[in-house]
Amino acid sequence: MNRLFRRIVLAAVGLLGLAVLALSCSSCSPIYVARAGWAEWKILSARRPLQEVIQDPSTDEATRRKLLLTRQARAFALHVLELDAGDSYTTFTRLESDTLAMILSAAYPDRLEPKTWWYPVVGRMPYKGFFDHEEAREARAELEGEGMDTYLRPTSAFSTLGWFSDPLLSTLLRYDDVELVETVLHELAHNHLWVPSHARFNESYATFVGRVGAIRFFCGVENRTPRRAECRQARERWAHYQGFSAFLDTFIRNLQELYARDDLTREEKVRARDALFQATREEHFQAGEPPEDLNPRVARFLSRPLNNAVLLSRMRYYHRLGDFQAFLEDRGGDLAAAVRDLAHGVEDVENPFQLLPETGGAGAEGGPGG
């Protein structure tokens, strides 16, 4: 979640001269960078070893149990999935609020192209993070005044891609056990493999590793596990993710065909895309309500306001998940082997999605994405 924003923050921490930043940053103010760096420094400086917090008599039992589960998930990632986790998730940081930061994305309304911001060290990124909520809302209003689609959302976790020892944040303690394990595995998957300039592959790959890894963690060998409820939840959620991925890829393909039309003006494309949004809702909803058997992720997606910034955000995490599953099945369900082959294979291809079999899903060509 929001690895790119963390890299922006860490760039601020690593650069001591804010005067240099002011000269080299073309789209972010030195005040913004200083605030981000200070917030990140506070998170890192507040880290405590997991074992210390677990043994602390003042730690409540619910927190202790989640910390022990995190430690088990990390060991699983290292010894079963063979992920290079470094020292991440060996510490804990308690935050002052339930929201770590707000993430602002923007996109052009007549095409699936994100607005990007340039930062020192990490270059252009498709979103901007704010620790100050009011500042985030003001930035969103400014972009909307320029005619851009926007999407502002909270985040509760991060990965520094191995640059630092990432702590478990207190914001994750409210997750149920399946989501907590999935998140830990998702973030550690980024430590193990990150392909520069391919955000859509990186996030979809981590979604795949996190979701399938959670199934392996809770279901064990041949489902012989005392945690059958969590095993069932993990399987159901991965099935829902794959279903949503197939729906989204088809939806995006139809939208891209519309945006590619030369006979429509910008305004006509925007009206046509809004009509497509509405038609899709009507196709899947009954009397304005989603049917009980509708994929819950599809239902949630269609129940909320849609624009290109929202779509690009979803595309980063849900692209071609069925093809990742087919890649896994080609290796006999061995997730460690699948991760190993992906890590080795990306060195030989221009587009990492070329490594996946094309199982007939829309948008199989993949691409760097936003």
ZILINVEN-V998024 format. One record per residue. N is the residue number from 1. RES is the residue in one small letter. PHI is phi as a letter, one per 20 degrees, with the letter a starting at -180 (NA if undefined). OMEGA is omega in whole degrees, 0 to 359 (none if undefined). BURIAL is # if it has 24 or more other ideal C-beta (glycine too) atoms within 12 Angstrom, else .. Layout:
((N;RES;PHI;OMEGA;BURIAL) (N;RES;PHI;OMEGA;BURIAL))
This chain:
((1;m;NA;171;#) (2;n;m;177;#) (3;r;f;183;#) (4;l;f;178;#) (5;f;f;179;#) (6;r;f;180;#) (7;r;f;176;#) (8;i;f;180;#) (9;v;f;183;#) (10;l;f;174;#) (11;a;f;179;#) (12;a;f;179;#) (13;v;f;185;#) (14;g;f;181;#) (15;l;e;185;#) (16;l;e;185;.) (17;g;e;178;.) (18;l;f;177;#) (19;a;f;177;.) (20;v;f;178;.) (21;l;f;182;#) (22;a;f;181;.) (23;l;e;189;.) (24;s;d;184;.) (25;c;e;186;#) (26;s;e;184;.) (27;s;c;175;.) (28;c;c;183;#) (29;s;e;176;.) (30;p;f;178;.) (31;i;f;178;.) (32;y;g;182;#) (33;v;f;181;#) (34;a;f;179;#) (35;r;f;180;#) (36;a;f;179;#) (37;g;f;180;#) (38;w;f;180;.) (39;a;f;179;#) (40;e;f;178;#) (41;w;f;180;.) (42;k;f;179;.) (43;i;f;183;#) (44;l;f;182;#) (45;s;f;181;.) (46;a;e;182;.) (47;r;f;173;#) (48;r;c;178;#) (49;p;g;180;.) (50;l;g;183;#) (51;q;f;179;.) (52;e;f;180;.) (53;v;f;179;#) (54;i;f;183;#) (55;q;e;181;.) (56;d;f;180;.) (57;p;f;181;.) (58;s;e;179;.) (59;t;f;180;.) (60;d;f;188;.) (61;e;f;180;.) (62;a;f;178;.) (63;t;f;180;#) (64;r;g;181;.) (65;r;f;179;.) (66;k;f;178;#) (67;l;f;177;#) (68;l;f;178;#) (69;l;f;177;#) (70;t;f;180;#) (71;r;f;177;#) (72;q;f;179;#) (73;a;f;179;#) (74;r;f;178;#) (75;a;f;177;#) (76;f;f;180;#) (77;a;f;182;#) (78;l;f;193;#) (79;h;e;180;.) (80;v;d;181;#) (81;l;e;178;#) (82;e;m;177;#) (83;l;e;176;#) (84;d;e;187;.) (85;a;e;184;#) (86;g;l;178;#) (87;d;d;182;.) (88;s;f;179;#) (89;y;m;169;#) (90;t;d;180;#) (91;t;c;183;#) (92;f;c;175;#) (93;t;c;176;#) (94;r;e;181;#) (95;l;e;182;#) (96;e;e;181;.) (97;s;b;180;.) (98;d;e;180;.) (99;t;d;180;#) (100;l;f;183;#) (101;a;a;174;#) (102;m;d;182;#) (103;i;d;182;#) (104;l;d;175;#) (105;s;d;177;#) (106;a;b;180;#) (107;a;b;177;#) (108;y;f;187;#) (109;p;f;184;#) (110;d;d;177;#) (111;r;a;180;#) (112;l;e;180;#) (113;e;c;182;#) (114;p;e;165;#) (115;k;f;179;#) (116;t;c;176;#) (117;w;c;180;#) (118;w;d;180;.) (119;y;c;175;#) (120;p;g;174;#) (121;v;m;188;#) (122;v;e;177;#) (123;g;m;185;.) (124;r;e;181;#) (125;m;c;185;#) (126;p;e;173;#) (127;y;b;186;#) (128;k;c;183;#) (129;g;d;181;#) (130;f;c;171;#) (131;f;e;178;#) (132;d;e;185;.) (133;h;f;181;.) (134;e;f;177;.) (135;e;f;178;#) (136;a;f;180;#) (137;r;f;178;.) (138;e;f;179;.) (139;a;f;177;#) (140;r;f;181;#) (141;a;f;179;.) (142;e;f;179;.) (143;l;f;178;#) (144;e;f;176;.) (145;g;f;177;.) (146;e;e;178;.) (147;g;n;181;.) (148;m;e;166;#) (149;d;f;180;#) (150;t;c;175;#) (151;y;b;181;#) (152;l;d;183;#) (153;r;b;177;#) (154;p;e;173;.) (155;t;c;183;#) (156;s;c;181;#) (157;a;b;178;#) (158;f;b;171;#) (159;s;c;176;#) (160;t;d;176;#) (161;l;l;178;#) (162;g;n;179;#) (163;w;f;180;#) (164;f;c;174;#) (165;s;e;184;#) (166;d;f;177;#) (167;p;e;165;#) (168;l;f;182;#) (169;l;e;181;#) (170;s;f;179;#) (171;t;f;181;#) (172;l;e;184;#) (173;l;f;179;#) (174;r;f;178;.) (175;y;f;172;#) (176;d;f;188;.) (177;d;f;181;#) (178;v;f;181;#) (179;e;f;179;#) (180;l;f;179;#) (181;v;f;179;#) (182;e;g;181;#) (183;t;f;178;#) (184;v;f;181;#) (185;l;f;177;#) (186;h;g;183;#) (187;e;f;179;#) (188;l;f;175;#) (189;a;f;177;#) (190;h;f;176;#) (191;n;g;185;#) (192;h;f;184;#) (193;l;b;174;#) (194;w;b;181;#) (195;v;d;182;#) (196;p;g;175;.) (197;s;m;178;.) (198;h;c;184;#) (199;a;f;183;#) (200;r;f;176;#) (201;f;f;183;#) (202;n;g;183;#) (203;e;f;179;#) (204;s;f;175;#) (205;y;f;180;#) (206;a;f;174;#) (207;t;f;178;#) (208;f;g;182;#) (209;v;f;181;#) (210;g;f;184;#) (211;r;f;180;#) (212;v;f;178;#) (213;g;f;178;#) (214;a;f;176;#) (215;i;f;180;#) (216;r;f;183;#) (217;f;f;185;#) (218;f;e;184;#) (219;c;e;178;#) (220;g;m;181;.) (221;v;e;178;.) (222;e;l;176;.) (223;n;m;179;.) (224;r;e;184;.) (225;t;b;176;.) (226;p;f;184;.) (227;r;d;184;.) (228;r;f;180;.) (229;a;f;179;.) (230;e;f;177;#) (231;c;g;180;#) (232;r;f;178;.) (233;q;f;182;#) (234;a;f;179;#) (235;r;f;181;#) (236;e;f;182;.) (237;r;f;177;#) (238;w;f;176;#) (239;a;f;178;.) (240;h;f;179;#) (241;y;f;180;#) (242;q;f;178;#) (243;g;f;178;#) (244;f;f;178;#) (245;s;g;179;#) (246;a;f;177;#) (247;f;f;185;#) (248;l;f;180;#) (249;d;f;177;#) (250;t;f;179;#) (251;f;f;180;#) (252;i;f;180;#) (253;r;f;179;#) (254;n;f;180;#) (255;l;f;179;#) (256;q;f;176;#) (257;e;f;178;.) (258;l;f;182;#) (259;y;f;182;#) (260;a;f;183;.) (261;r;f;181;.) (262;d;e;184;.) (263;d;e;180;.) (264;l;d;173;.) (265;t;f;178;.) (266;r;g;182;.) (267;e;f;179;.) (268;e;f;177;.) (269;k;f;180;#) (270;v;f;178;#) (271;r;f;181;.) (272;a;f;179;#) (273;r;f;176;#) (274;d;f;177;.) (275;a;f;177;.) (276;l;f;176;#) (277;f;g;183;#) (278;q;f;180;.) (279;a;f;179;.) (280;t;f;176;#) (281;r;f;182;#) (282;e;f;179;.) (283;e;f;185;.) (284;h;e;182;#) (285;f;d;177;.) (286;q;d;182;.) (287;a;l;177;.) (288;g;n;182;.) (289;e;c;178;.) (290;p;f;176;#) (291;p;f;185;.) (292;e;f;183;.) (293;d;e;179;.) (294;l;f;176;.) (295;n;g;185;#) (296;p;f;179;.) (297;r;f;175;#) (298;v;f;180;#) (299;a;f;180;#) (300;r;f;180;.) (301;f;f;184;#) (302;l;f;181;#) (303;s;e;185;.) (304;r;d;177;.) (305;p;g;182;.) (306;l;d;170;#) (307;n;b;186;#) (308;n;f;178;#) (309;a;f;177;#) (310;v;f;182;#) (311;l;f;180;#) (312;l;f;178;#) (313;s;f;179;#) (314;r;f;181;#) (315;m;g;183;#) (316;r;f;188;#) (317;y;d;190;#) (318;y;c;186;#) (319;h;e;172;#) (320;r;l;179;#) (321;l;f;176;#) (322;g;f;178;#) (323;d;f;173;#) (324;f;f;179;#) (325;q;f;178;#) (326;a;f;176;.) (327;f;g;178;#) (328;l;f;182;#) (329;e;f;176;.) (330;d;f;179;.) (331;r;d;175;.) (332;g;m;180;.) (333;g;n;181;.) (334;d;e;184;.) (335;l;f;179;#) (336;a;f;178;#) (337;a;f;179;.) (338;a;f;179;#) (339;v;f;180;#) (340;r;f;181;.) (341;d;f;177;#) (342;l;f;181;#) (343;a;f;179;#) (344;h;f;186;.) (345;g;f;184;#) (346;v;f;180;#) (347;e;f;187;.) (348;d;d;182;.) (349;v;c;178;.) (350;e;f;180;.) (351;n;d;184;.) (352;p;f;177;#) (353;f;f;177;#) (354;q;f;181;.) (355;l;f;185;#) (356;l;e;172;#) (357;p;f;178;.) (358;e;e;186;.) (359;t;e;176;.) (360;g;o;179;.) (361;g;f;179;#) (362;a;f;175;#) (363;g;m;186;#) (364;a;f;180;#) (365;e;f;179;.) (366;g;m;180;#) (367;g;p;181;#) (368;p;g;178;#) (369;g;m;178;#) (370;g;d;none;#))
